[in-house]
Amino acid sequence: MTTAALWAREREVLEHLEQAQSAGCTLREYAEAAGIDVKALYNRGAQLRRKRVLASKATNDGAADDETRNGTHREYQKYHG
């Protein structure tokens, strides 16, 4: 699927995801700085991955990258001690 076939909202989300990646920050940090609902970005990103517009979060060996894994683990620890 090409980006031309995306809905306007999907193209907007894709642009935000690309900007966050190029800025080298987490999606949470980007969303907070831009005043955007981070949950909505995550959900739309998942939709775009299901549509195969975005690559999977997995790396070549099938595991999430270390930054994602570590960030997720820190978030879990923050709430579950």
N, C-alpha and C positions, 0 to 999 in steps of 0.2 A: 504494500500500500504506500502510495506517495503522500507527501504532506499536502499536496493539492486536494486530495480526497478527504481531508480532515475537516471537521466542523470548526468554526471560528474559535470556539472556546478551547478546543483541543490544540489548535495552532498556538493560541495564547499560552496555554500551559506548557507546551513543548518549548516555546521561547524562554519561559521562566526556568525550566529545567536546564536548558542549554546555558543560560546566563549564570545560574548557580554553579554549574560545572566549570565554566570558564573562569569564574571568580575564585575557584578553589576553596569554596566554603561548603558546609553541609547544607542540605535543603532546609533544615530548621533555621539555621543562621540567616540564610538568604530570605526565607519567608518572613522572619521577624523584622529584618531590615527593610523589606519592601512592603510590610504591612499586609501580607497575604496569609490566608489560612493554610497552615502547613499540612493539615490533614487532607484538605482538598487537593493540594499538590501531589501528595503521596497517592491518593486514590485515583486521580486522573493519570498519574504516571503509570500506575498499575494497569489501568485501562489501555493506555498506549502500548504497554508491553504485551498485553493480551492480543492487541491488534497487530503486533509485530512491527510497530512504528519505532519503538525504542528497543535497544538490545536488552537482553536479560541482565539482571544485576550480577549474575554469576560470571566469574572469570573463566579462563580457558580450562582450568582443572575442575570446574563445576562448583567451586566454593566462592562465597562472597569475599570481596577484598577485605584486607585487614582493617582498614579504616571503618568500613561499614560494620564489620563484626564487632570491633572494639567499641564503636559508638553505641551500637545496639546493646552490648553487654553493660556499658556504663549506664544507659537509660534504665535497663532492667534493675541493676543494683540500686539505682537512685530510689526506686519505688519498692523494691523487695529486699533491700538490705543485704 
